Amino acid sequence: MNEECIGVNYNLAKAEADKIDARIIEALKSGHSFRVEAGAGSGKTYSLNRVIEWIQANKWSDYNQKKQNVICITYTNAAVDVIAGRLAKDSFILPSTIHSLAWNAIKQYQSVLIEAVTTNPEYMSNEGDSNQVTEVAYTLGHRYKENGIQYLYHDDVLKLFCQLLDNAKFRRVFADKYPLILIDEYQDSYKPIIDHFIEFFIAKGVGPQFGFFGDAWQTIYQSNKACGEIKHEKIKVIKKGSNFRSAPRIVQLLNDIRPELPQKSAIDGFDGEVLAITCDDYSGVRRAERNFKNELPANEFRTRLNGIKAKIEQNIPADENLKVLMITHKVLASQQGYERLLNMLNDALRNKEDPFLIFFVDTIESIYYALDTSNTRLLFDTLGIKRYPITKKSEKKKWKILYDQLTKVRTKKAIDVLKTVIDSQLIPIPPKVDKWYRLYMDAPEKKYAPKATIQQFLQLDYAQFIAVRDFLYPDAQFSTEHGVKGEEYDNVVFVISRGWNQYQFETYAPMIMNHASIPKGKEASYERNRNLFYVCCSRPKKRLFFFVTVPIDSSFRTFLAKLVGKENILTYQQFMEVSN
């Protein structure tokens, strides 16, 4: 934070945060397990780093003498690398994912593992040879068998770790090796493992000391058996209430949503803004499909969203960013025009692994933009050359012809664009692209993706690839609501729409503030919607815009009025007519 931005709010929030960090260190000194419940933007990572620094300064001699290690479990390998970068190479503090910890703890017990995988069909795979299992290994996280080695799936490692934790001797060895275990983003931890830690260590007051850092309201991943909030009478709860991310108005909104964890904004000089934009002014026919019932037609949705984006960008400083949050990749693809491409490629699209996707998006579209804007530098950079001989009229003519051709074929099929580029002989064709193009010509029924032949794939409208460039890449303004956990942006448009039956914010959000009651049997659905709603509301630093595309009933309107103020609920037309 710049010194000129530091004022009363910052000093108050910093003083409060320092008190909390001192309490965390006292809990650490006492030897009791503790849970740091840190709301969004509270500086949880900073507190964890302070704990690590204290351990390095005060516990080295104790742990080193006994050849013990402190484990710091993080959710991703990227986070492991960040922590490792702050430690000495010979540090007794070991950053690790839960999978790495589990495997390192169990891998030496080969006889136990072999018996476990050979007596339980759950761990075996039809893939590979039929040799007897002589070893159990964990490398790629893919379950298969080769040369007598049974390779484990990711979740297999966690399940086997739990199985060994049931053994008292194993627990003693584990506890002797790891006297202190810190767990970052605890709410996303594998629940069966946390349950075992509580049952065998925390509840009995033996074994490792545990320090849990996280936020139960940021449990948003439903497929990994996340534990959510951890509760036990022997776990000391420390609430961290400062907010170093968001302006006071946004923090006020978060406090209204979550009064049991009040925060103080550390931001001075800018109060912030929250606004709700509705589609109450739309009188046309709405969509009738199951997951999109009562949603705006796709074209109307795009028109309004683009209008809102443009309006906001007119009114914010040029150096501020804007992020649009939508519910899922599938919904994003449906609304923005690349649904068929997503269906065909799935993860290969999300991870930017497909050769045609890379070629079309990174090369062809960049070159087209360079030609369209006469940006010679971008053209050279995209081609990977320092100088290109286009000073001659004949060379300029070739590029002009290619530009004119691309302008026409970009409205057609992917194969039309590819043929145009190949025929021009101006752009190098990557080997993988060339290989699949030849198969398209010679064997069009060749399987290209799980759900498409090479012919079906290249017969896609090229507009699908253009849409991906606009809406899926890291520098793009659009993201899924799940994909921004841990991120922050100057300005956020939070789209409340239809498209996935597990999320109906217009139904469940009012329950957060008791404007509607939670139906019996719907507690899990409520919590799922509440948490994702909170995560989205806590991403912006300066401005938060709700864009509600679905009809609004009385309970949801009351809820919105409480959050943003009745005067800050505008229809789309009203918002667009507001003077700059």
C-alpha positions in Angstrom: 0.0 0.0 0.0 1.3 3.5 -0.9 2.2 5.7 2.0 -0.1 8.4 0.7 -3.1 6.0 1.0 -2.4 5.3 4.7 -4.8 7.0 7.1 -7.2 6.5 9.9 -8.8 3.4 8.5 -5.5 1.7 7.8 -4.1 2.4 11.2 -7.2 1.1 13.0 -7.3 -2.0 10.8 -3.6 -2.7 11.2 -3.7 -2.3 15.0 -6.6 -4.8 15.1 -4.7 -7.2 12.8 -1.6 -7.0 14.9 -3.6 -7.9 18.1 -5.0 -10.9 16.3 -1.6 -12.0 15.1 -0.3 -11.7 18.7 -3.2 -14.0 19.8 -2.2 -16.5 17.1 1.4 -16.6 18.4 0.2 -17.0 22.0 -1.9 -20.0 20.9 1.1 -21.4 19.1 3.2 -21.0 22.2 0.6 -22.7 24.4 0.7 -25.9 22.4 -3.1 -25.9 21.8 -4.6 -26.4 18.4 -6.2 -23.3 16.9 -8.3 -22.2 14.0 -7.8 -18.7 12.4 -11.1 -17.8 10.8 -10.1 -15.1 8.4 -12.7 -13.3 6.3 -12.0 -12.3 2.7 -9.2 -9.7 2.4 -8.2 -10.0 6.0 -4.6 -10.8 5.4 -4.7 -14.6 6.2 -1.6 -15.3 4.2 0.3 -12.5 6.1 -0.7 -14.1 9.4 0.5 -17.5 8.2 3.8 -16.1 7.1 4.3 -14.4 10.5 3.6 -17.8 12.2 6.2 -19.5 9.9 8.7 -16.7 10.7 8.1 -17.2 14.5 8.6 -20.9 14.2 11.8 -20.5 12.3 13.1 -18.1 14.9 12.0 -19.9 18.0 11.6 -23.7 17.4 14.6 -24.6 15.2 16.7 -26.0 18.0 13.9 -28.1 19.5 12.8 -29.7 16.2 16.2 -30.0 14.6 17.6 -31.9 17.6 14.8 -34.5 17.3 14.9 -34.5 13.5 11.3 -33.4 13.4 9.6 -31.3 10.7 6.8 -28.7 10.7 4.3 -29.4 7.9 2.6 -26.5 6.2 -0.2 -27.9 4.0 -1.5 -25.7 1.1 -4.2 -26.4 -1.4 -2.1 -26.1 -4.6 1.4 -26.8 -5.8 1.7 -23.2 -6.8 1.1 -22.2 -3.2 3.7 -24.7 -2.0 6.3 -23.1 -4.3 5.5 -19.6 -2.9 6.1 -20.7 0.7 9.2 -22.8 -0.3 10.6 -19.7 -1.9 10.6 -17.9 1.5 12.4 -20.7 3.3 16.0 -21.7 3.5 16.9 -24.8 1.5 17.6 -26.8 4.7 14.5 -25.5 6.5 12.8 -27.9 8.9 9.5 -26.4 7.7 8.1 -28.4 4.8 5.4 -26.9 2.6 3.3 -29.6 1.0 0.0 -30.4 -0.5 -2.2 -32.9 1.4 -1.6 -35.5 -1.3 2.2 -35.2 -0.9 2.0 -35.3 2.9 -0.2 -38.4 2.7 2.0 -40.2 0.3 5.3 -39.4 2.1 3.7 -40.7 5.3 2.5 -44.0 3.9 4.8 -44.9 1.0 7.2 -46.9 3.2 4.5 -49.3 4.4 4.5 -51.3 1.1 3.2 -54.6 2.6 0.2 -52.8 4.1 -0.4 -50.9 0.8 -0.1 -54.0 -1.3 -2.6 -55.9 0.8 -5.0 -52.9 0.8 -5.0 -52.4 -2.9 -5.2 -56.1 -3.8 -8.1 -56.9 -1.4 -10.2 -53.9 -2.3 -11.3 -53.7 -6.0 -11.8 -49.9 -5.6 -8.0 -49.4 -5.9 -7.5 -51.7 -8.9 -7.7 -50.8 -12.5 -8.4 -52.8 -15.6 -5.7 -50.7 -17.4 -2.2 -52.3 -17.6 -0.9 -55.8 -17.2 -2.2 -58.7 -15.2 1.0 -59.3 -13.1 0.8 -59.7 -9.4 1.2 -56.4 -7.5 4.7 -56.2 -6.1 4.8 -52.4 -5.4 2.4 -49.5 -4.9 3.4 -46.2 -6.3 2.0 -42.7 -6.8 3.2 -40.5 -9.6 0.8 -39.0 -12.0 -2.4 -39.5 -10.1 -3.7 -41.9 -12.7 -4.8 -45.4 -11.6 -3.1 -48.1 -13.7 -0.9 -51.2 -13.4 2.5 -51.8 -15.1 5.2 -54.3 -14.5 3.7 -55.4 -11.2 3.4 -51.8 -9.9 -0.1 -50.5 -9.0 -0.2 -46.8 -9.5 -2.7 -44.9 -7.4 -5.3 -42.3 -8.2 -5.1 -39.0 -6.3 -8.0 -39.8 -4.0 -6.6 -43.3 -3.4 -3.7 -41.8 -1.5 -5.9 -39.8 0.8 -8.1 -42.9 1.5 -5.1 -45.1 2.3 -3.7 -42.4 4.5 -6.9 -42.4 6.5 -6.8 -46.2 6.6 -3.3 -46.2 8.1 -4.3 -43.5 10.6 -6.7 -46.1 12.1 -3.5 -47.9 13.2 -2.1 -46.7 16.6 1.5 -47.6 15.8 1.3 -45.6 12.5 -0.1 -42.6 14.4 2.8 -42.7 16.9 5.3 -42.7 14.1 3.5 -39.9 12.3 3.1 -37.7 15.4 6.8 -38.2 16.3 7.8 -37.0 12.9 5.4 -34.0 12.6 4.9 -32.2 16.0 3.2 -29.2 14.3 0.9 -29.2 11.3 -0.3 -25.9 9.7 -3.1 -26.1 7.2 -3.8 -23.2 4.8 -7.3 -22.9 3.3 -8.4 -25.5 5.8 -12.0 -25.3 4.6 -11.1 -27.1 1.4 -9.3 -30.0 3.1 -10.3 -33.6 2.6 -13.0 -34.1 5.3 -12.1 -37.7 6.2 -8.5 -36.7 7.0 -9.6 -33.8 9.1 -12.0 -36.1 10.9 -9.2 -38.5 11.7 -6.9 -35.7 12.9 -9.7 -34.5 15.3 -10.6 -38.0 16.5 -7.1 -39.4 17.1 -5.1 -36.3 18.0 -7.0 -33.2 18.9 -9.9 -34.8 20.9 -7.4 -36.9 22.9 -5.0 -34.1 23.4 -2.1 -36.1 21.9 0.1 -36.0 18.8 0.7 -32.9 16.7 -0.5 -29.4 17.4 -2.7 -28.1 14.5 -3.0 -24.6 13.2 -5.9 -24.2 10.8 -6.0 -21.0 8.6 -9.0 -20.3 6.4 -12.5 -19.2 6.0 -15.5 -21.5 6.2 -17.6 -19.2 4.0 -15.1 -19.7 1.2 -15.8 -23.4 0.8 -17.0 -23.5 -2.8 -15.7 -26.7 -4.3 -18.2 -29.4 -4.0 -16.5 -32.4 -5.6 -13.5 -32.8 -3.2 -15.3 -33.7 0.0 -14.2 -30.4 1.5 -14.5 -30.3 5.3 -15.9 -26.7 5.6 -15.9 -25.2 9.1 -13.9 -27.2 11.6 -15.4 -27.3 15.1 -14.2 -28.9 18.3 -14.1 -27.7 21.9 -10.3 -28.2 22.0 -9.7 -26.0 19.0 -9.2 -22.3 19.9 -11.1 -20.1 17.5 -9.4 -16.8 16.5 -11.4 -14.4 14.3 -9.4 -12.0 12.0 -11.6 -9.1 11.2 -9.6 -6.5 9.3 -10.0 -6.1 5.6 -7.0 -4.8 3.6 -8.7 -5.3 0.2 -12.0 -3.6 -0.1 -13.2 -0.1 0.3 -15.5 0.7 3.3 -18.8 0.5 1.4 -18.0 -3.0 0.2 -16.8 -4.1 3.6 -20.1 -2.8 5.0 -21.9 -5.0 2.5 -19.8 -8.0 3.7 -20.6 -7.2 7.3 -24.3 -7.1 6.5 -24.0 -10.5 5.0 -21.9 -11.9 7.7 -22.3 -10.0 11.0 -20.7 -12.7 13.1 -17.3 -11.9 11.5 -17.3 -8.1 11.4 -14.4 -6.5 9.4 -12.8 -3.0 9.5 -11.7 -1.6 6.1 -8.1 -0.5 5.9 -8.8 1.6 2.8 -8.6 5.4 3.1 -9.6 8.1 0.6 -12.2 6.1 -1.3 -15.5 5.0 0.2 -16.4 2.6 -2.6 -19.6 1.9 -4.5 -22.2 -0.9 -4.7 -25.1 -0.9 -7.2 -27.7 -3.4 -8.5 -28.8 -3.4 -12.1 -31.9 -5.3 -12.9 -33.7 -6.3 -16.1 -37.2 -5.4 -14.9 -37.5 -3.2 -18.0 -37.3 -6.2 -20.3 -40.8 -7.1 -21.5 -39.9 -9.7 -24.2 -40.1 -13.5 -24.2 -37.7 -15.1 -21.8 -35.9 -18.5 -22.3 -37.9 -21.7 -21.5 -35.1 -24.3 -21.3 -34.8 -26.2 -18.0 -31.6 -24.7 -16.6 -32.2 -21.3 -18.3 -35.9 -20.8 -17.5 -36.9 -17.1 -17.3 -33.4 -16.1 -18.4 -32.9 -13.3 -21.0 -32.4 -14.5 -24.6 -28.7 -15.0 -25.2 -28.5 -12.0 -27.6 -30.3 -9.7 -25.3 -28.0 -10.9 -22.4 -24.9 -10.2 -24.4 -26.1 -6.8 -25.5 -27.0 -5.7 -22.0 -23.8 -7.0 -20.4 -21.6 -5.4 -23.1 -23.5 -2.1 -22.5 -22.9 -2.3 -18.8 -19.3 -3.0 -19.3 -18.8 -0.1 -21.7 -20.7 2.3 -19.4 -18.5 1.3 -16.4 -15.3 1.6 -18.4 -16.3 5.1 -19.4 -16.5 6.1 -15.7 -13.5 4.4 -14.1 -9.9 5.5 -14.3 -7.9 4.0 -17.2 -5.5 2.1 -14.8 -8.3 0.2 -13.1 -9.4 -3.3 -14.1 -12.9 -4.7 -14.5 -13.9 -8.4 -14.0 -17.2 -9.9 -15.0 -18.1 -13.0 -12.9 -20.5 -15.6 -14.4 -21.6 -18.8 -12.8 -19.8 -21.6 -14.7 -17.7 -22.2 -17.8 -20.8 -23.9 -19.4 -23.0 -20.9 -18.7 -20.2 -18.5 -19.8 -19.8 -20.5 -23.0 -23.5 -20.6 -23.7 -24.0 -16.9 -23.2 -20.8 -15.8 -25.1 -20.9 -18.2 -28.0 -18.4 -21.0 -27.6 -20.6 -23.8 -26.1 -19.9 -26.3 -28.9 -16.2 -25.8 -28.7 -16.2 -26.3 -24.9 -18.3 -29.4 -25.2 -15.7 -30.9 -27.6 -12.5 -29.9 -25.8 -13.6 -29.6 -22.2 -10.4 -29.4 -20.1 -8.2 -29.0 -23.1 -10.0 -25.7 -23.7 -9.8 -24.5 -20.1 -6.1 -25.4 -19.9 -5.3 -24.0 -23.3 -3.8 -27.3 -24.5 -5.5 -27.8 -27.9 -3.1 -27.1 -30.9 -5.8 -25.5 -33.1 -7.0 -23.4 -30.2 -3.5 -22.1 -29.5 -2.8 -21.5 -33.2 -6.1 -19.7 -34.0 -6.2 -17.6 -30.8 -2.6 -16.8 -30.3 -1.3 -16.6 -33.9 -4.1 -16.0 -36.4 -6.2 -13.6 -34.3 -3.1 -11.7 -33.2 -2.0 -11.4 -36.8 -5.4 -10.3 -37.9 -5.5 -7.7 -35.3 -2.1 -6.5 -36.2 -3.1 -6.2 -39.9 -6.4 -4.5 -39.0 -4.6 -1.9 -36.9 -1.4 -1.6 -39.0 0.6 -2.7 -35.9 3.8 -3.9 -37.6 5.5 -4.6 -34.2 2.7 -7.0 -33.1 2.9 -8.7 -36.5 6.6 -9.3 -36.2 6.3 -10.4 -32.5 3.6 -12.9 -33.3 5.6 -14.3 -36.2 8.7 -14.5 -33.9 10.9 -12.5 -36.2 12.8 -9.2 -35.7 12.3 -7.9 -39.3 10.1 -9.0 -42.1 10.6 -7.9 -45.7 7.3 -6.2 -46.5 8.6 -3.0 -47.8 8.1 -4.1 -51.4 4.7 -3.5 -53.0 4.4 -7.2 -53.9 4.9 -8.2 -50.2 2.4 -5.6 -49.0 -0.1 -6.8 -51.5 0.2 -10.4 -50.2 -0.5 -9.3 -46.6 -3.4 -7.1 -47.8 -4.9 -10.0 -49.7 -4.6 -12.2 -46.6 -6.2 -9.6 -44.5 -9.2 -9.2 -46.9 -9.6 -13.0 -47.1 -9.5 -13.4 -43.3 -12.1 -10.7 -42.9 -14.4 -12.8 -45.0 -13.6 -16.4 -43.8 -13.6 -15.5 -40.1 -17.4 -15.5 -40.4 -17.3 -19.0 -41.8 -15.9 -22.4 -40.5 -12.6 -23.0 -38.8 -11.5 -25.1 -41.7 -12.0 -22.1 -44.1 -9.7 -20.0 -41.9 -7.1 -22.7 -41.8 -7.1 -23.3 -45.6 -6.8 -19.6 -46.2 -3.8 -19.3 -43.9 -2.1 -22.4 -45.4 -2.7 -21.2 -49.0 -1.2 -17.8 -48.3 2.1 -19.4 -47.3 2.8 -16.3 -45.1 2.4 -17.9 -41.7 4.3 -21.0 -40.4 2.0 -23.9 -39.6 2.7 -25.7 -36.3 3.5 -29.4 -36.9 0.6 -30.7 -34.8 -1.8 -28.5 -36.7 -0.4 -29.6 -40.1 -0.6 -33.3 -39.0 -4.3 -33.0 -38.1 -5.1 -30.9 -41.2 -3.7 -33.8 -43.4 -5.8 -36.2 -41.4 -8.8 -34.0 -42.0 -8.2 -34.3 -45.7 -7.3 -38.0 -45.7 -9.3 -39.5 -42.8 -12.0 -37.0 -41.7 -13.6 -39.6 -39.3 -10.5 -39.8 -37.2 -11.2 -39.2 -33.6 -9.9 -35.8 -32.5 -11.5 -35.2 -29.1 -13.7 -37.4 -26.9 -16.8 -35.9 -28.5 -15.7 -35.1 -32.0 -13.9 -36.3 -35.1 -11.4 -34.0 -36.8 -14.0 -33.2 -39.4 -16.6 -32.2 -36.8 -14.1 -30.1 -35.0 -12.8 -28.1 -38.0 -16.4 -27.7 -39.2 -17.1 -25.5 -36.1 -17.9 -21.9 -36.7 -14.7 -19.9 -36.4 -16.7 -17.5 -34.3 -16.4 -20.0 -31.4 -12.6 -19.5 -31.3 -13.0 -15.7 -31.5 -15.4 -15.9 -28.5 -12.9 -17.9 -26.5 -10.2 -15.3 -27.1 -12.5 -12.7 -25.7 -13.8 -14.5 -22.7 -11.6 -17.3 -21.4 -8.1 -16.1 -21.2 -6.3 -14.7 -18.1 -6.3 -11.1 -19.3 -9.9 -11.4 -20.3 -12.6 -9.5 -18.4 -14.8 -12.6 -18.0 -14.3 -15.4 -15.5 -16.4 -18.1 -13.7 -17.4 -17.3 -10.2 -15.6 -20.4 -8.9 -12.5 -19.4 -10.8 -11.8 -16.1 -8.9 -11.4 -17.5 -5.4 -8.4 -15.8 -3.9 -8.3 -13.1 -6.6 -9.1 -9.4 -6.3 -10.0 -6.8 -8.8 -10.7 -3.0 -8.8 -14.2 -3.4 -10.1 -16.5 -6.4 -10.4 -19.7 -7.1 -12.2 -21.4 -10.0 -10.4 -23.9 -11.6 -12.9 -26.8 -13.3 -11.2 -28.3 -15.5 -13.8 -29.5 -19.0 -14.7 -27.7 -21.9 -16.2 -26.8 -24.4 -13.4 -29.5 -25.8 -11.2 -27.1 -26.0 -8.2 -27.0 -22.2 -8.0 -30.0 -20.0 -7.7 -28.8 -16.9 -6.0 -32.1 -15.1 -6.4 -33.7 -17.9 -4.3 -31.1 -18.6 -1.7 -29.3 -15.2 -1.2 -32.3 -13.7 0.8 -31.9 -16.5 3.3 -28.5 -15.1 4.3 -30.2 -12.2 6.0 -33.4 -14.0 7.0 -35.5 -12.4 4.3 -36.6 -15.9 3.5 -36.5 -19.2 5.5 -34.2 -22.1 4.6 -36.5 -25.0 3.5 -36.0 -28.3 5.4 -33.6 -30.5 3.6 -32.1 -27.6 1.6 -29.4 -26.7 4.1 -26.5 -27.9 1.9 -28.0 -26.0 -1.1 -28.3 -22.9 1.0 -24.7 -23.1 2.2 -23.4 -23.7 -1.3 -25.1 -20.6 -2.7 -24.3 -18.5 0.4 -20.6 -19.3 0.1 -20.2 -18.6 -3.6 -22.3 -15.4 -3.2 -19.9 -14.2 -0.4 -16.8 -15.1 -2.5 -18.1 -13.0 -5.4 -19.0 -10.0 -3.3 -15.6 -10.0 -1.6 -13.5 -9.8 -4.8 -13.8 -6.1 -5.6 -11.5 -3.4 -4.1 -13.5 -0.4 -5.2 -16.8 -1.0 -6.9 -19.3 -3.9 -7.0 -22.1 -4.1 -9.6 -24.8 -6.8 -9.3 -26.3 -7.5 -12.8 -29.5 -9.4 -12.2 -30.8 -11.0 -15.4 -33.6 -13.0 -13.9 -37.0 -11.8 -12.6 -36.9 -10.4 -9.1 -39.4 -11.4 -6.5 -40.3 -9.4 -3.3 -37.9 -11.3 -1.0 -34.9 -10.8 -3.3 -35.7 -7.2 -3.9 -35.9 -6.6 -0.1 -32.5 -8.4 0.2 -30.9 -6.2 -2.5 -32.4 -3.0 -1.0 -30.7 -3.9 2.3 -27.4 -4.6 0.6 -27.1 -1.7 -1.8 -29.9 0.7 -0.7 -33.2 1.1 -2.5 -31.9 4.2 -4.4 -29.1 2.1 -5.8 -31.3 -0.4 -7.5 -31.6 0.6 -11.2 -33.0 -1.0 -14.3 -30.7 -1.5 -17.2 -32.1 1.6 -19.0 -31.9 3.7 -15.9 -28.2 2.7 -15.5 -27.4 3.5 -19.1 -29.1 6.9 -18.9 -27.2 8.0 -15.7 -24.9 10.9 -16.6 -21.2 10.3 -16.4 
